[in-house]
Each structure stands twice: as structure tokens, then as C-alpha cells.
Amino acid sequence: MNDQITASPLVCHGQACIHGTRIPVRQVLRMLACGDSVEDLLQEFPSVTREDILACFDVTTKPQ
């Protein structure tokens, strides 16, 4: 993936997650799509950085 996004079969059933957390990329994107702002996510997940959130977009836009 990249430095901020990882996937392991031992964490969240192999879903892409923010590194060092159990926060799935799809959850971050879902929250943003439902109207939450980046600032809302930073408050909801204090261990996550703005760069972590932005890295979620990179995972979804890179060709497979």
C-alpha cells in the first residue's frame, strides 16, 4: 500500500487500514461521503493525522 495505509490478514480481516490502527480506509471514506469533514474525523480518531486521511484517497485512486 503505502507508509500510512497497510493491509494484513491478521487485522480487520485483511482490509486496508490506517497504519497502526484498526480504522479501515473504507470507514474513513464512508464518513467523508456522508458529510463528515476531515476535522470531524480528526476529532473522532485522535491518533489519526490529516496525512493519514488524505492517504486513504491514494489507495482508492491507484491502478490495481
C-alpha positions as CSV (number, residue, x, y, z in Angstrom):
1,M,0.0,0.0,0.0
2,N,2.0,3.0,1.3
3,D,3.6,4.1,4.6
4,Q,0.2,5.3,6.1
5,I,-2.1,2.5,4.8
6,T,-1.5,-1.2,5.4
7,A,-3.3,-4.4,5.0
8,S,-2.7,-7.6,7.0
9,P,-4.8,-10.7,7.1
10,L,-4.5,-10.5,10.9
11,V,-6.1,-7.1,11.2
12,C,-9.7,-6.3,10.3
13,H,-9.9,-9.4,8.0
14,G,-7.2,-8.0,5.7
15,Q,-9.0,-4.7,4.9
16,A,-6.8,-1.7,4.2
17,C,-6.4,0.3,7.4
18,I,-4.6,3.3,8.6
19,H,-1.2,2.1,9.8
20,G,-1.0,1.3,13.5
21,T,-4.8,1.4,13.9
22,R,-7.8,-0.7,13.2
23,I,-9.5,2.1,11.3
24,P,-10.4,0.8,7.8
25,V,-9.9,3.1,4.8
26,R,-13.5,2.3,3.7
27,Q,-14.8,3.7,7.0
28,V,-12.9,6.9,6.6
29,L,-14.2,7.3,3.0
30,R,-17.7,6.4,4.1
31,M,-17.7,9.0,6.8
32,L,-16.5,11.7,4.4
33,A,-19.1,10.7,1.8
34,C,-21.8,11.0,4.5
35,G,-20.8,14.6,5.2
36,D,-18.2,14.4,7.9
37,S,-15.3,16.8,7.4
38,V,-11.6,16.0,7.8
39,E,-11.7,18.0,11.0
40,D,-14.6,15.8,12.2
41,L,-12.5,12.7,11.6
42,L,-9.5,14.1,13.4
43,Q,-11.7,14.7,16.4
44,E,-13.3,11.3,16.2
45,F,-9.9,9.5,15.8
46,P,-7.3,11.4,17.8
47,S,-4.5,9.0,16.8
48,V,-5.0,9.8,13.1
49,T,-3.3,12.6,11.2
50,R,-4.5,14.7,8.3
51,E,-1.9,12.9,6.2
52,D,-3.4,9.6,7.2
53,I,-6.9,10.7,6.0
54,L,-5.5,12.0,2.7
55,A,-3.6,8.8,2.2
56,C,-7.0,7.0,2.1
57,F,-7.7,8.7,-1.2
58,D,-4.4,7.5,-2.7
59,V,-5.3,3.9,-2.0
60,T,-8.5,4.2,-3.9
61,T,-7.1,6.0,-6.9
62,K,-4.1,3.9,-7.7
63,P,-4.5,1.4,-10.5
64,Q,-4.6,-2.2,-9.4
